[in-house]
């Protein structure tokens, strides 16, 4: 009879806490492809996002290890007759992708957006279109950006 491995702790998606910063940093650093993420700027933004009532920072944690995070905001709009939720960043550690972690993070963000009475959830992506299509997101617009520095 083969040995059974111990059961894996359950995945928990929860709001981030200040103490999560050191585990979120490597994920945020690795998400950046157009910019070089800098630790001091990340620390300031992380702290600001945790205290901003219009921001959401979620972490996906299993057994004390953060495997992914999500950063979202809501903002008022004129066109939608309600606020809109914007997913700014979603990152799952490469070795834990395609295991449902991203889906859990997005579902929690959508629930949050509903509590904020958002008309819809939007995001931009270059590398994960198939993931968002699988979550019933539709392509809606072309994303433009202009660097200011």
N, C-alpha and C positions, 0 to 999 in steps of 0.2 A: 504494500500500500504506500503510495506516494505521500510525502509530507504536504500538508495544506499550509499555504502562506497565511499569515494573520490577516484579518480583514483590514482593508484600507480605511482610515478615518474618512468620515463624510465631508464632502465639499461644503463650505459655508461661504455664501456671498453676503457681505456686510459692508456698512459704511466704513471707510478708512478712519483710522485714528492716528494721532501724531506719532505714536510709536511704530507705525508701519512704514514710515518714510525710508528707512534704510533698506527694506526689502523691495519697495516699489521703485526706488532709484535705478537699479540695474535694468529693470524692465523698461522704464521710461527712456533711459539712455539708449537702449537697443532699438526702441521704436523709431527714433529719429533717423531719417535718411537724408533729408534736405538740409538739416542743421546739425551742428555738434552740440548736444545737450551738455550744459555745464552744471555741476553739482550745486553751487551756491544759488543759481537762478532757479533750479528745480526746487530746492528747499524753500525758497521764498514763495514760489507758486503753489507748492503743495500746502504750505501753511495757510496761504490766502484762500485756496479752494476749500479747505476744510471749514473755514469760518464764513464763507460767502453763502448767504441764504439762497442764491440762485445757482449754486454749483453743487454737483454731486461727485464724490469720489468713492467708488466701490472697490473692494478687493475680493478676490476669490482665494480662499485659504483652505488648506487641508493639513491637519496635524501641526498647525503653527507655522506652516510655510506658505507664503503668498505666491500663487501660481499665475495670477493675472490681475489686471486692474482696468478700470473704466473711469474716464473723466467726462462729465456732461454738464451742460448749462441750460438754463431756460432764459429766454429774452422776449420782450414784447415785440409784436409785429403789428403793422397796419393792415396787411393783406389777408391774414388768416383769421381775423376776429378773435384771436386768442394768442397766448404766448406760443412759442415754438421751442421744442427741446432740441439741442444740438449735441451730438456725440462727438466730442473733440478727439478723444484717444481711447482705443481699446487695445490691450496688449496681453497676450497669453504667452508664457514661456514656451519656446519652440518644442521642447520635449513633451509638453502637455497639450499641444494643439490637437484638434479633431477628437477631443474627448468630452465635449459638451460645455466646457468652462466658458467660452465666449458666448454661447447661447444663454447660459445662466446669467452672465453679466448683463447682456442685452435685455433679457426679460425683466430683470430687476430695474434697469434704467427705464424701460417702457412703463413699468408700474409707477415709478417715481414721476415720470412725465404726466401720467394720468392724474396723479394727486395734485399736480401743479396746473391742471386744466389745460395742458398743451394741446394744440390742434393737431400736431404731428411731431414725429421724431425725424430728424434729418442728419446726414453725415456726408463726409467726402472720403473716398478711398481710392487708392491706386492699386493695392495688392490683394484686396479681399472681396471683390465684387461677388464672387460665387457664394461666399459665406453669407453676405447680406441678402442676396437673392433667395437663399435657402430659408431665411427668416422672414420672407414675404416683403422685403423692401424692393421698391421699384426705382429704376434709374429715372431721374427727374430733370437733371440740369447738368451743365458742364461747370466744373469748378475752376475758377480763376484766382490767382493770387499775385500780388505785387510786393516783393520784398522792400522794406522801408529802411533797411540798414545795409 
